[in-house]
Amino acid sequence: MGASGHARLRARIHSPLVSRIASAVGVNEKISCSHSKSGIFFQGWRYSVHLTKRVFDVMIAFPLLLVLLPLLLTLALLIKVTSKGPVIYWSDRVGRNNRIFRMPKFRSMRIDTAQLPTHLLSDSEVYLPPLGSFLRRTSLDELPQLWSILAGDLSFVGPRPALFNQDDLVALRTERGIHLLAPGLTGWAQVKGRDELPIPIKVQFDYEYLQRRSLQFDIAIILRTLGKVLRQEGVHH
């Protein structure tokens, strides 16, 4: 190969199958690799994790949305007839790379409630409509976020998206590189304490997830989340 054969070469891998999957699930990143005398060293680990998560998200969220459609419609009707205001509440949230996106939830608070985390409200019970406590206690208010997963704004597992005005949480996550992750419907911090954790501890768990993230870890977090929801642990109403 000559002298040039010992220099590192940069290459892009474009497998037709990988490209089609990536395009279908909304991943536009590319895998890069390095060729050296010792062989091929892939630097596409982050891409691989992201692609695997995205495929998993789409494959689970779409059929789950179809199966739960009757429940979603029933809840929407009950919310509409028991309280004033829209069925879906949209909030501005901080997503991947600190991009603001609109996240839906079934409305579980009155329409005059301030945009604050529930535990910061002076008396959250005052702002609950008839179904509010039930929706929050069972986490059924989160079900519309299956749409956000399909749209690519959320993943099933990741740091829970901060409100647009939670500057302290956003700043700490950005310092640790956590802002590079897609936010999640649930997360490692959620199963370790949910609403009860102070922000620095929550960020520490988010960073631990950043270091450990994998499909197996995501599945373990999802299973632990289901247990938390069934036991109704760590929720402020």
Secondary structure, 3 states (H helix, E strand, C coil): CCHHHHCCEEEEECCHHHHHHHHHHCCCCCEEEEEECCEEEECCHHHHHHHHHHHHHHHHHHHHHHHCHHHHHHHHHHHHHHCCCCCEEEEEEECHHHCEEEEEEECCCCCCCCCCCHHHCCCHHHHCCCCHHHHHHHCHHHCCHHHHHHHCCCEEECCCCEECCCHHHHHHHHHCCHHHCCCEEECHHHHHCHHHCCHHHHHHHHHHHHHHCCHHHHHHHHHHHHHHHHHCCCCCC
